[in-house]
Amino acid sequence: MTAPVRRCCLATVVVALASAGVVRGQLLTPNSSIVVPPVGHARVETEYSLYAADSFVDLEGHEQRFPGSLDFALAVLRVSYSPMRNLAIGVQQPYRRSTFEEPGIEASFSSKGIPGIGFFVDWAPGGDRPHRWHPVLRFGYLRARNETDRVLTVSDGANRYSATFGLDSPPANGGQGWRGGGTFQLVYGPPLEAERRFLESRVQVEAGRPVLHVLGSELCAFGLLGYRSSTSARQEGMFFHDRTSQGAFAGLRLDWKLPARTMIPGLRLSVVKDLRPRNALSGWRTTISLAATF
């Protein structure tokens, strides 16, 4: 690649990255779960997600590969407490890091920090009845930090309201059979100055079964499939931020659960790939999470 072309590609990336930072479904990751702890107990969940984007795909499906590496890291700490049966209130604190590097022309941009703070209420209308599907609801609010004027930023300055519905099937055949579940989320962001309001929908379905049992612990493997669409690509920080952004994703997740009496956190690890994105980034997301009830 010649120097003028490389400079042109870099300029394209710089313009494209302006105000990027709130990427891929806000604080929801392929590992996220909604669990209401028993009355008087607290649940602590921490997630670390790394999204490596290698290209941008426009509305016509044309792919523009980046001349360097573009990474978005997200760490989230969630703490919830159940003051009454089937209801929990919680807070979540995210931390973001956005980095673009192009070694060939020694260009680098980065931004890191706290994008805001979130609050949520979880409700499990079906309770903890065995041998039945378990529906859960989460209503959330993210108070965003003011936008910075860097090339990369961890916040676009827009508050978000969200509603998430989750559904999980109970273990069958003595815990050996297939299991399934799904998550559907709606996110609303009020208009920002001259920009229109932001509305995003995201759905994820999963199915899997245990693959290993050791000393009372269980390892389950799940296949994931999902789809995401938003009224604008504001969170992508791309040229056509006022046009629809959409795309599917698929991947695998491993869930490692230990007996509750051990007080050792459960572990989740997932790897997800974007499929057929439009007016959106394309890449891989790897997420690891720990969760425990006290």
C-alpha positions as CSV (number, residue, x, y, z in Angstrom):
1,M,0.0,0.0,0.0
2,T,1.5,3.4,-1.0
3,A,1.9,6.2,1.4
4,P,-0.9,8.4,-0.1
5,V,-3.3,5.5,0.0
6,R,-2.4,4.6,3.6
7,R,-2.9,8.2,4.6
8,C,-6.3,8.2,2.9
9,C,-7.2,5.0,4.7
10,L,-6.2,6.4,8.0
11,A,-8.2,9.6,7.4
12,T,-11.2,7.5,6.6
13,V,-10.8,5.5,9.8
14,V,-10.3,8.7,11.9
15,V,-13.5,10.2,10.5
16,A,-15.3,7.0,10.9
17,L,-14.3,6.6,14.5
18,A,-15.4,10.1,15.6
19,S,-17.7,9.6,18.6
20,A,-17.4,5.8,18.5
21,G,-17.2,4.1,21.8
22,V,-20.7,2.9,22.9
23,V,-20.4,-0.3,20.8
24,R,-22.6,-3.4,20.4
25,G,-25.7,-3.3,22.6
26,Q,-24.5,-1.0,25.3
27,L,-23.8,-3.1,28.5
28,L,-25.4,-6.3,27.3
29,T,-23.0,-9.0,26.2
30,P,-23.5,-12.7,25.1
31,N,-22.6,-13.7,28.7
32,S,-25.2,-11.4,30.4
33,S,-27.8,-13.1,32.6
34,I,-30.7,-11.9,34.7
35,V,-30.9,-13.7,38.0
36,V,-33.0,-12.6,41.0
37,P,-31.2,-13.8,44.2
38,P,-33.1,-15.2,47.2
39,V,-34.6,-12.7,49.6
40,G,-31.9,-11.0,51.7
41,H,-29.1,-12.1,49.4
42,A,-26.9,-10.2,47.0
43,R,-25.6,-11.2,43.5
44,V,-22.3,-9.9,42.2
45,E,-21.4,-10.3,38.5
46,T,-18.4,-9.0,36.7
47,E,-17.7,-9.1,32.9
48,Y,-14.8,-8.3,30.7
49,S,-15.4,-8.1,26.9
50,L,-13.0,-7.4,24.1
51,Y,-14.4,-6.5,20.7
52,A,-11.8,-6.5,17.9
53,A,-13.2,-4.8,14.8
54,D,-11.4,-5.4,11.5
55,S,-13.6,-3.6,9.1
56,F,-16.7,-1.5,8.5
57,V,-19.5,-2.7,6.2
58,D,-21.7,-0.1,4.5
59,L,-25.4,-0.3,3.7
60,E,-24.7,-2.1,0.4
61,G,-22.6,-4.7,2.0
62,H,-19.2,-3.3,0.8
63,E,-16.5,-3.9,3.3
64,Q,-13.8,-1.4,4.2
65,R,-11.0,-3.0,6.1
66,F,-9.1,-0.9,8.6
67,P,-5.3,-0.4,8.0
68,G,-4.6,-1.2,11.7
69,S,-6.1,-2.7,14.8
70,L,-9.3,-1.3,16.3
71,D,-10.3,-2.7,19.8
72,F,-13.1,-1.9,22.2
73,A,-12.8,-3.2,25.7
74,L,-15.7,-3.2,28.2
75,A,-15.6,-4.2,31.9
76,V,-18.8,-4.2,33.9
77,L,-19.4,-4.7,37.6
78,R,-23.0,-5.5,38.6
79,V,-24.3,-5.8,42.2
80,S,-27.9,-6.5,43.0
81,Y,-29.9,-7.2,46.2
82,S,-33.3,-8.8,46.7
83,P,-35.3,-7.0,49.4
84,M,-38.4,-9.1,48.6
85,R,-39.4,-12.3,46.9
86,N,-38.8,-12.3,43.1
87,L,-37.5,-8.7,43.0
88,A,-34.0,-7.2,43.0
89,I,-32.6,-3.8,42.7
90,G,-29.0,-3.2,41.4
91,V,-26.3,-0.9,40.1
92,Q,-23.8,-1.5,37.4
93,Q,-20.5,0.3,36.8
94,P,-19.0,0.1,33.3
95,Y,-15.4,0.9,32.3
96,R,-14.4,1.3,28.6
97,R,-11.2,1.4,26.7
98,S,-11.1,2.2,22.9
99,T,-7.8,1.9,20.9
100,F,-6.8,2.3,17.3
101,E,-3.2,1.6,16.2
102,E,-1.6,1.6,12.8
103,P,2.1,0.5,13.2
104,G,2.9,1.2,9.5
105,I,2.5,4.9,9.8
106,E,2.9,5.1,13.6
107,A,-0.6,6.4,14.2
108,S,-2.4,5.6,17.5
109,F,-5.5,6.9,19.2
110,S,-6.9,5.8,22.5
111,S,-9.5,6.7,25.1
112,K,-10.4,5.1,28.4
113,G,-12.5,5.8,31.4
114,I,-16.0,5.5,33.0
115,P,-18.8,6.2,30.4
116,G,-21.5,6.6,33.1
117,I,-23.4,4.6,35.7
118,G,-26.4,2.3,35.4
119,F,-29.3,1.3,37.6
120,F,-31.7,-1.6,37.2
121,V,-34.6,-3.5,38.7
122,D,-35.0,-7.2,38.1
123,W,-38.3,-9.1,38.4
124,A,-38.9,-12.8,38.1
125,P,-42.7,-13.2,37.8
126,G,-42.6,-17.0,37.7
127,G,-40.5,-17.3,40.8
128,D,-38.2,-20.3,41.1
129,R,-40.6,-23.1,40.3
130,P,-38.8,-26.2,39.2
131,H,-39.3,-27.9,35.8
132,R,-40.8,-24.8,34.3
133,W,-39.5,-22.1,32.0
134,H,-38.1,-19.1,34.0
135,P,-39.1,-15.7,32.7
136,V,-37.2,-12.6,34.0
137,L,-37.5,-8.9,33.3
138,R,-34.9,-6.1,33.8
139,F,-35.7,-2.4,33.5
140,G,-32.5,-0.3,33.4
141,Y,-31.3,3.3,33.1
142,L,-27.8,4.4,32.1
143,R,-26.7,7.9,33.2
144,A,-24.1,8.8,30.6
145,R,-21.0,10.9,31.1
146,N,-20.7,14.0,28.9
147,E,-19.1,13.3,25.5
148,T,-15.5,14.2,25.0
149,D,-14.1,15.7,21.7
150,R,-11.4,13.1,21.1
151,V,-11.2,10.9,18.0
152,L,-12.1,8.0,20.2
153,T,-14.4,8.5,23.2
154,V,-15.9,6.2,25.9
155,S,-19.3,8.0,25.9
156,D,-21.5,9.8,23.3
157,G,-23.2,11.7,26.1
158,A,-26.6,10.1,25.6
159,N,-28.6,8.6,28.5
160,R,-30.2,5.2,27.8
161,Y,-33.4,3.5,29.0
162,S,-33.7,-0.2,28.5
163,A,-36.1,-3.1,29.0
164,T,-34.8,-6.7,28.8
165,F,-36.8,-10.0,28.8
166,G,-35.0,-13.3,29.5
167,L,-36.3,-16.8,29.3
168,D,-34.5,-20.0,30.4
169,S,-35.5,-23.6,30.4
170,P,-34.9,-25.8,33.4
171,P,-32.6,-28.8,33.3
172,A,-34.3,-32.0,32.0
173,N,-33.6,-35.7,32.3
174,G,-31.8,-35.4,35.6
175,G,-29.7,-32.4,34.4
176,Q,-28.4,-34.3,31.3
177,G,-30.7,-33.1,28.6
178,W,-30.7,-30.1,26.2
179,R,-31.3,-26.6,27.6
180,G,-32.4,-23.4,25.9
181,G,-32.9,-19.8,26.5
182,G,-33.2,-16.4,25.0
183,T,-32.9,-12.6,25.6
184,F,-34.7,-9.7,24.0
185,Q,-33.7,-6.1,24.7
186,L,-35.0,-2.7,23.7
187,V,-32.8,0.4,24.3
188,Y,-34.1,3.9,23.9
189,G,-32.0,7.1,23.8
190,P,-33.6,10.5,23.7
191,P,-32.6,12.9,20.9
192,L,-29.1,14.5,21.1
193,E,-29.3,18.1,19.9
194,A,-29.8,17.9,16.1
195,E,-29.8,14.1,16.1
196,R,-32.9,12.0,16.2
197,R,-33.8,9.6,19.0
198,F,-32.0,6.3,19.3
199,L,-33.9,3.0,19.4
200,E,-32.2,-0.4,19.3
201,S,-33.5,-3.9,19.5
202,R,-31.4,-7.0,20.2
203,V,-32.4,-10.7,20.4
204,Q,-30.3,-13.7,21.3
205,V,-31.3,-17.4,21.4
206,E,-29.1,-20.2,22.8
207,A,-29.2,-24.0,23.1
208,G,-26.8,-26.4,24.7
209,R,-26.2,-29.3,27.0
210,P,-23.8,-30.5,29.7
211,V,-20.5,-31.9,28.4
212,L,-18.7,-32.6,31.7
213,H,-19.4,-33.3,35.3
214,V,-16.6,-33.2,37.9
215,L,-17.0,-33.3,41.7
216,G,-20.5,-31.8,41.6
217,S,-19.6,-29.1,39.1
218,E,-20.9,-28.9,35.6
219,L,-19.6,-27.7,32.3
220,C,-22.2,-26.8,29.6
221,A,-21.6,-25.9,26.0
222,F,-24.0,-23.5,24.2
223,G,-24.5,-22.3,20.6
224,L,-25.5,-18.7,20.3
225,L,-27.4,-16.9,17.5
226,G,-28.6,-13.3,17.5
227,Y,-29.7,-10.2,15.6
228,R,-29.4,-6.5,16.3
229,S,-30.9,-3.5,14.7
230,S,-31.0,0.2,15.5
231,T,-32.6,3.3,14.0
232,S,-29.1,4.9,13.6
233,A,-25.5,3.9,13.8
234,R,-24.7,6.6,16.4
235,Q,-23.1,4.0,18.7
236,E,-20.9,2.9,15.8
237,G,-19.6,6.4,15.2
238,M,-19.7,5.9,11.4
239,F,-20.3,8.2,8.4
240,F,-24.0,7.3,8.1
241,H,-24.8,7.7,11.7
242,D,-28.3,8.8,10.8
243,R,-29.2,5.6,9.0
244,T,-30.2,2.2,10.1
245,S,-27.5,-0.1,11.5
246,Q,-28.1,-3.9,11.7
247,G,-26.4,-7.3,11.7
248,A,-26.5,-10.8,13.0
249,F,-24.0,-12.6,15.2
250,A,-23.3,-16.3,16.1
251,G,-20.8,-18.0,18.4
252,L,-20.2,-20.5,21.3
253,R,-20.3,-20.2,25.0
254,L,-19.0,-22.4,27.9
255,D,-20.7,-22.2,31.3
256,W,-18.9,-23.7,34.3
257,K,-21.1,-24.0,37.4
258,L,-20.1,-25.2,40.9
259,P,-22.4,-26.3,43.8
260,A,-24.0,-23.3,45.5
261,R,-22.6,-24.3,48.9
262,T,-19.0,-23.8,47.7
263,M,-19.5,-20.0,47.3
264,I,-17.2,-20.1,44.3
265,P,-18.3,-17.9,41.4
266,G,-19.6,-19.5,38.2
267,L,-17.6,-18.9,35.0
268,R,-18.7,-18.1,31.5
269,L,-16.6,-17.7,28.4
270,S,-17.9,-16.9,24.9
271,V,-16.6,-16.1,21.4
272,V,-19.0,-14.4,18.9
273,K,-18.5,-13.4,15.3
274,D,-20.5,-10.7,13.4
275,L,-22.6,-11.9,10.4
276,R,-23.8,-9.8,7.5
277,P,-23.5,-6.4,9.3
278,R,-24.8,-3.3,7.5
279,N,-23.7,0.2,8.3
280,A,-21.8,-1.3,11.2
281,L,-18.5,-2.6,12.4
282,S,-17.5,-6.2,11.8
283,G,-15.3,-8.3,14.0
284,W,-15.0,-10.8,16.9
285,R,-16.1,-10.4,20.5
286,T,-14.6,-12.5,23.4
287,T,-16.2,-12.2,26.8
288,I,-15.4,-13.8,30.2
289,S,-17.6,-13.3,33.2
290,L,-17.9,-14.4,36.9
291,A,-21.1,-14.4,39.0
292,A,-21.9,-15.5,42.5
293,T,-24.7,-15.1,45.1
294,F,-23.9,-14.3,48.7
